[in-house]
Amino acid sequence: MTRQVIKLGSSSIASADGLALDVIAGLVSQIAVAQRAGHEIILVTSGSARLGRQLLAFEGPTASAAPALQSLIGSVRTAIGSAGHGDLGRKLQDVLRPYESGPGSGPGPQAAGTDAALPSAVGQPALMAMYRQLAAAVGVEVCQVLVSRSDLASARAMGDLGQLLHDALGRGLLPIVNGNDATDPHAALDNDQVAVAIAVAAEASRLLFLTDVRAAYRDSSLSERLASLTPAQARAVRVTAGGSGRGGMGSKLSAAARAACCGVEAAIGSAREPDVVSRSLNPRARIGTVVRAAGPPLEPARRWIGGIAYSEGSLQVNREAEESLRTGSTLFLSGVKRVDDDFAAGSVVEIVDVRHPERVLGRGSVALPSAILRLLRALSPTEVACVLSILLRLRYRGSDSGSMLDPGAFPDCRELSGGASRASQEAYAQLAAFSPERVADLADSLQLAQPHLCATFLLDKGFLRGEVPEADAARRVVRSIHAVHRESLVVYPA
């Protein structure tokens, strides 16, 4: 018995009239056959926004006006083209351009706020009604699961979601899952990533992405198929052709790599390929592009951070840091060589190889915000202490920041500016360039993230003279500061 998640992309079920009912009906029939053979299937589907836009455009009291409106637009455009009218003509052309594809594409209800919220709200019940009818025809009962960003925001929420999916499968139901664009339109929740989260939460062994091409290809002529990839290879691929849905092939390869890091084998294939579901369940069948699992599935305590939580950025680390992580150590500041994106303390980030960023080493919850990590990255404990001393002095005695950064007057400035490492000199240059407002923001965020550390400096008061605390307790506090919380680290198999 195999538990498989199937992600059905909008590109694979699109047609000129909205949705390709023949493709959807065929897949539901294949899923019914797989269920009768003892397999458990979860379907993650797109299409609600596409269907909703069709309903908003061509149903309701304005639908009968569509031909007349198109005729009027054509007449006005012809008149403008023949008469010229200079700037006025160009402005009118710009006004009419959004209406070229019909009444649903011009300014209307869906143009207010976000493009997806209202169409998704209209399309979601219609999409589920369609699935329910098609499934009933082949003897399958369905249930709907709408996933918002909040459903993936904690290990407890993940546990609730996983339990719901387990209960549904235990009753022989087909769970149909969709990202909730209607109430969560700004959450950057794309269904490729939702599919990974569902596969990890439900303890699936395989994840199948169905799109409008048979595989991932390296070239635009679709002649160089990528048959089998490791997670790092999948992340490194720069495809020039692929699915036409919102995520595209790059999104699918990235999601497949993330699933594979969590122990879930992923495949990419065509929704229109005959018997694609049964073939995907046969380990000996050749199908599309396969991204091999990097190791066994994650244990329950590691699933949320390792595979479900949304990553807010990344830390690029050196080889020494990687070796340390694989022996069970934490990630210290000296090993962080680059910080990507902006995030707050407590955010989940990816840990990647600085020389090969396509290699994801693991994930974890950061102990410091990105701005502080950029300031302290690659520094030794002594240099970190100097930066903290200078930052706090600028915060509390920084009316003249130039005098507070004089290497001749303050030992911490002398140590940092004259340091042998490039990172030390860059940190000193950053401190010198900060405005008072920036200093206040950084110092305050540091005190919120590391109150014990900052209290050690503030109580010692040596920072006012440019002297870092010398007591053994203070040294231990500085040496123990890390980039990622030790208990949150998930390191993927090499």
C-alpha positions in Angstrom: 0.0 0.0 0.0 1.3 3.4 -1.0 0.2 6.8 0.4 0.6 9.3 -2.4 -0.1 13.0 -2.7 -1.1 14.2 -6.2 -0.7 17.9 -7.0 -2.8 18.8 -10.0 -1.7 22.2 -11.4 -3.9 24.7 -13.1 -1.9 24.5 -16.3 -2.7 20.8 -16.7 -6.5 21.3 -16.3 -6.9 24.5 -18.3 -8.9 24.7 -21.5 -10.3 27.5 -23.7 -13.6 27.2 -21.9 -12.1 27.2 -18.4 -11.4 23.7 -17.0 -10.6 20.5 -19.0 -13.3 18.2 -17.6 -12.1 15.2 -19.6 -8.7 15.4 -17.9 -10.2 15.9 -14.4 -12.7 13.1 -14.9 -10.0 10.7 -16.2 -7.8 11.4 -13.1 -10.6 10.9 -10.7 -11.3 7.5 -12.4 -7.7 6.6 -12.1 -7.7 7.5 -8.4 -10.7 5.3 -7.8 -8.9 2.4 -9.4 -5.9 3.1 -7.1 -8.1 3.2 -4.0 -9.7 -0.1 -4.8 -6.2 -1.6 -5.1 -5.5 -0.5 -1.5 -3.6 2.8 -2.1 -4.3 6.0 -0.3 -4.5 9.2 -2.3 -4.6 12.9 -1.4 -5.3 15.3 -4.2 -4.0 18.9 -4.0 -5.8 20.8 -6.7 -5.6 24.2 -8.3 -8.3 25.7 -10.5 -10.7 27.5 -8.2 -9.5 31.0 -9.2 -9.6 30.1 -12.9 -13.1 28.7 -12.6 -14.2 31.7 -10.5 -13.0 34.2 -13.1 -15.0 32.3 -15.7 -18.1 32.5 -13.6 -17.7 36.2 -12.8 -17.2 37.0 -16.4 -19.9 35.0 -18.1 -22.6 34.4 -15.6 -25.0 36.8 -13.8 -27.0 39.8 -15.1 -24.1 41.3 -17.1 -23.4 38.2 -19.2 -25.8 39.1 -22.0 -24.1 42.4 -22.4 -20.8 40.9 -23.3 -21.2 40.8 -27.2 -22.6 44.3 -27.3 -19.7 45.6 -25.1 -17.1 43.9 -27.3 -18.7 45.4 -30.4 -18.7 48.9 -28.8 -15.0 48.6 -27.8 -14.2 47.5 -31.4 -16.0 50.5 -32.9 -14.3 53.0 -30.5 -10.9 51.4 -31.2 -11.4 51.7 -35.0 -12.5 55.3 -34.7 -9.4 56.2 -32.6 -7.2 54.4 -35.1 -8.5 56.3 -38.1 -8.7 59.7 -36.5 -5.5 59.8 -34.6 -6.1 62.5 -31.9 -2.5 62.4 -30.6 -2.2 62.0 -26.8 -5.9 61.6 -26.4 -5.9 58.7 -28.7 -3.1 57.0 -26.9 -4.7 57.5 -23.5 -8.0 56.0 -24.8 -6.1 53.0 -26.2 -4.6 52.4 -22.8 -8.0 52.6 -21.1 -9.5 50.1 -23.6 -6.6 47.6 -23.5 -7.7 45.7 -20.3 -11.1 44.9 -21.9 -9.7 43.1 -25.0 -10.3 39.7 -23.6 -13.9 40.2 -22.6 -15.9 41.6 -19.6 -14.2 39.5 -17.0 -10.7 40.8 -17.7 -11.5 44.5 -17.3 -11.7 46.5 -14.0 -14.4 44.8 -12.0 -14.9 43.1 -8.7 -11.7 41.0 -8.9 -9.6 44.0 -9.7 -10.2 45.4 -6.2 -7.7 44.3 -3.6 -6.2 41.1 -5.0 -6.6 39.2 -8.2 -7.3 35.9 -6.6 -9.5 36.4 -3.5 -13.0 36.9 -5.0 -12.6 34.5 -8.0 -11.4 31.9 -5.5 -14.4 32.5 -3.3 -16.7 32.1 -6.2 -14.8 29.2 -7.8 -14.1 27.0 -4.8 -17.7 25.7 -4.2 -18.2 25.2 -7.9 -14.9 23.3 -8.1 -15.8 21.0 -5.2 -19.3 20.4 -6.6 -17.7 19.3 -9.8 -15.2 16.9 -8.0 -18.0 15.5 -5.9 -20.1 14.7 -8.9 -17.2 13.1 -10.9 -16.1 11.1 -7.8 -19.6 9.9 -7.0 -19.8 8.5 -10.6 -16.9 6.2 -9.9 -17.8 5.3 -6.3 -15.5 7.7 -4.4 -16.4 9.9 -1.5 -14.5 13.2 -1.2 -13.9 15.7 1.6 -12.6 19.3 1.2 -9.5 20.6 3.1 -8.7 24.3 2.7 -5.2 25.2 3.9 -4.2 28.7 5.0 -0.8 30.0 6.0 -1.9 29.7 9.7 -2.4 25.9 9.2 1.3 25.6 8.5 2.5 28.1 11.1 3.2 25.8 14.0 3.9 22.2 14.9 0.6 22.0 16.7 -1.3 23.2 13.7 0.6 20.8 11.5 -0.4 18.0 13.9 -4.1 18.9 13.6 -3.8 19.0 9.9 -2.1 15.6 9.8 -4.7 14.0 12.0 -7.5 15.3 9.8 -5.9 13.7 6.8 -5.2 10.4 8.6 -8.9 10.3 9.7 -10.1 11.0 6.2 -7.9 8.3 4.6 -8.9 5.9 7.4 -12.5 6.2 6.3 -11.7 5.6 2.6 -12.3 9.3 1.6 -10.4 11.2 -1.0 -9.2 14.5 0.6 -9.2 17.3 -1.9 -6.8 20.1 -0.7 -6.4 23.7 -1.9 -4.6 26.7 -0.7 -7.2 29.2 0.6 -6.7 32.2 -1.6 -10.1 33.6 -0.7 -9.2 34.4 2.9 -5.4 34.2 2.7 -4.6 36.1 -0.6 -1.4 37.8 0.6 0.3 34.8 2.2 2.4 33.7 -0.8 0.9 30.2 -0.4 1.4 28.4 -3.6 0.0 24.9 -4.1 3.3 23.3 -5.0 4.5 24.2 -1.5 1.2 23.2 0.0 1.6 19.8 -1.6 5.0 19.3 0.1 3.5 20.3 3.5 0.6 17.9 3.0 2.9 15.0 2.0 5.1 15.5 5.1 2.1 16.1 7.5 0.3 13.0 6.1 3.5 10.8 6.1 3.1 10.1 2.4 5.8 8.1 0.7 5.5 9.7 -2.7 4.5 13.1 -4.2 3.4 13.4 -7.8 3.2 16.8 -9.6 1.0 16.7 -12.6 1.4 19.5 -15.1 1.0 20.2 -18.9 4.3 18.7 -19.9 5.6 15.1 -19.5 8.7 16.0 -17.5 11.1 18.7 -16.6 13.3 19.6 -19.6 16.6 21.4 -19.7 16.0 23.0 -23.1 13.1 24.9 -24.7 12.8 22.3 -27.5 11.7 19.7 -24.9 14.3 17.2 -26.2 16.6 16.9 -23.1 14.4 15.3 -20.5 15.7 15.3 -16.9 14.9 11.7 -15.8 16.3 11.3 -12.3 17.7 14.0 -10.0 19.0 14.4 -6.5 17.5 17.3 -4.4 20.6 19.4 -5.0 20.5 18.7 -8.8 16.8 19.6 -8.8 17.5 23.0 -7.1 20.4 23.7 -9.5 18.4 23.1 -12.7 17.6 26.3 -14.7 14.8 25.2 -16.9 13.9 27.2 -20.0 10.6 25.5 -20.6 8.0 23.9 -18.4 4.5 24.1 -17.0 2.6 27.3 -17.5 0.8 27.5 -14.1 1.4 30.1 -11.4 4.4 28.3 -10.0 6.0 27.0 -13.3 8.5 24.2 -13.6 11.1 25.9 -11.4 8.6 26.0 -8.5 7.9 22.3 -8.9 11.5 21.3 -9.0 12.2 23.4 -5.9 9.2 21.8 -4.1 10.2 18.3 -5.2 13.7 18.9 -3.8 12.3 20.0 -0.5 10.1 16.9 -0.3 13.0 14.7 -1.2 15.1 16.2 1.6 12.3 15.2 4.0 12.3 11.6 2.7 9.4 11.8 0.3 10.2 10.8 -3.3 8.8 13.2 -5.8 7.9 12.9 -9.5 6.8 15.3 -12.2 4.6 14.1 -15.1 1.8 15.0 -17.4 -1.8 15.0 -16.3 -2.8 13.8 -19.8 -0.5 10.8 -19.9 -2.5 7.5 -20.0 -2.7 5.7 -16.6 -0.3 8.3 -15.0 -1.6 7.5 -11.5 -1.2 3.7 -11.7 2.2 4.1 -13.3 3.3 6.6 -10.6 2.5 4.0 -8.0 4.7 1.3 -9.7 8.3 1.8 -8.6 9.6 0.1 -11.8 7.7 2.3 -14.2 9.5 5.2 -15.9 7.6 8.4 -15.5 8.6 12.0 -16.1 11.2 13.4 -13.8 11.9 11.7 -10.5 13.6 13.5 -7.6 15.0 10.8 -5.3 14.5 10.9 -1.5 17.6 11.9 0.3 17.0 9.6 3.3 14.2 8.1 5.4 11.1 10.2 6.3 11.5 12.7 9.1 10.5 11.7 12.6 7.4 13.4 13.9 9.3 16.0 16.1 11.2 17.2 13.1 8.5 17.4 10.4 7.3 20.9 11.0 10.6 22.8 10.7 12.1 20.2 8.4 9.4 20.1 5.8 6.3 22.2 6.5 7.1 25.6 7.9 7.6 28.3 5.4 11.2 29.4 5.0 11.7 33.2 5.4 15.3 33.3 4.2 18.6 31.4 4.2 22.0 31.3 5.9 25.0 30.3 3.8 27.6 28.4 5.8 31.1 27.1 5.2 32.4 23.5 5.2 33.6 23.6 8.8 30.1 24.7 10.0 28.5 21.9 7.9 30.8 19.3 9.5 30.0 20.7 12.9 26.2 20.5 12.3 26.5 16.9 11.1 28.2 15.9 14.4 25.2 17.4 16.4 26.6 20.8 17.2 24.8 24.1 16.8 25.4 26.8 14.2 27.7 29.5 15.6 28.1 32.9 14.1 31.6 32.3 12.8 30.3 29.7 10.4 27.7 32.0 8.8 29.1 33.6 5.7 26.1 35.2 4.1 22.5 36.1 5.1 19.8 36.2 2.4 16.4 38.0 2.8 15.0 39.8 5.8 13.5 37.9 8.7 12.8 38.3 12.4 14.2 36.3 15.3 12.3 32.9 15.5 11.8 32.7 11.8 12.5 29.4 10.0 15.4 29.6 7.5 17.2 27.2 5.2 20.9 26.4 5.9 22.8 26.1 2.6 26.4 25.5 1.4 28.0 28.9 0.7 30.0 27.4 -2.3 27.0 25.5 -3.7 23.7 27.2 -2.6 21.7 24.5 -4.3 22.8 22.2 -1.5 20.3 22.5 1.4 22.0 21.2 4.5 19.0 21.7 6.8 16.6 24.2 8.4 16.1 25.8 11.7 14.7 28.7 13.7 17.1 31.7 13.9 18.1 33.1 17.3 18.7 36.6 15.9 17.0 38.8 13.3 18.6 39.1 9.8 20.0 42.6 10.4 21.9 41.5 13.5 23.1 38.3 11.8 24.5 40.3 8.9 26.4 42.4 11.4 27.8 39.5 13.4 28.3 36.9 10.6 31.7 35.2 10.3 33.0 36.9 13.5 35.0 35.2 16.3 33.6 35.4 19.9 36.1 38.2 20.7 35.0 40.2 17.6 31.3 39.6 18.4 31.9 41.0 21.9 33.5 44.1 20.4 30.5 44.7 18.0 28.0 44.3 20.9 30.0 46.7 23.0 30.2 49.3 20.3 26.5 48.9 19.4 25.3 49.4 23.0 27.6 52.4 23.4 26.2 54.0 20.3 22.7 53.3 21.5 23.1 54.9 25.0 25.9 57.5 24.5 25.8 58.0 20.7 25.0 61.7 20.4 28.3 62.0 18.5 28.8 58.6 16.8 32.2 59.6 15.4 33.8 60.1 18.9 32.2 56.8 20.0 34.0 55.0 17.2 37.5 56.3 17.8 40.0 53.4 17.8 42.5 55.5 19.8 40.0 56.0 22.6 38.1 52.7 22.7 39.8 49.3 22.8 36.7 47.6 21.3 37.0 49.8 18.2 40.7 49.2 18.0 40.3 45.4 18.2 37.5 45.4 15.5 38.9 47.9 13.0 42.4 46.4 13.2 41.2 42.8 13.0 42.9 40.4 10.6 39.6 39.2 9.2 37.7 40.9 6.4 34.4 40.3 8.3 35.8 42.2 11.3 36.6 45.2 9.2 33.3 45.1 7.4 31.4 45.0 10.7 33.3 48.1 11.9 32.5 49.9 8.6 28.8 49.0 9.0 28.7 50.4 12.6 30.3 53.6 11.4 27.7 54.1 8.6 24.6 53.5 10.8 22.3 56.4 11.5 21.2 56.9 15.2 17.7 55.5 14.2 19.3 52.4 12.7 21.5 51.9 15.8 18.4 52.2 18.1 16.5 49.6 16.0 19.3 47.1 16.0 20.2 47.5 19.7 16.6 47.2 20.7 15.9 44.1 18.5 19.1 42.5 19.9 17.9 43.1 23.5 14.6 41.5 22.7 16.2 38.5 21.0 19.1 38.0 23.5 18.2 39.6 26.8 20.6 37.6 28.9 23.5 38.5 26.6 22.7 42.2 26.6 22.1 42.3 30.3 25.7 41.0 30.9 27.1 43.9 29.0 24.8 46.5 30.5 25.4 45.5 34.1 29.2 45.4 33.5 29.2 48.9 32.1 32.6 48.4 30.5 31.1 49.0 27.1 30.9 52.7 28.0 34.8 52.8 28.1 35.2 50.4 25.1 36.0 47.4 27.3 34.2 44.1 26.8 33.3 42.1 30.0 36.2 39.9 31.2 34.4 37.7 33.7 34.3 34.0 32.9 30.4 34.1 33.0 30.4 36.9 30.5 32.9 35.1 28.2 30.7 32.0 28.3 27.6 34.0 27.3 29.4 35.5 24.3 30.9 32.1 23.2 27.5 30.4 23.5 25.6 32.9 21.2 24.5 31.0 18.0 22.7 31.7 14.8 20.1 29.0 15.0 18.4 27.6 18.1 20.0 24.2 18.8 16.8 22.4 19.6 15.2 23.5 16.3 17.9 22.3 14.0 17.0 19.7 11.3 20.0 18.5 9.4 19.2 16.6 6.2 21.2 13.5 5.2 24.4 14.2 3.3 
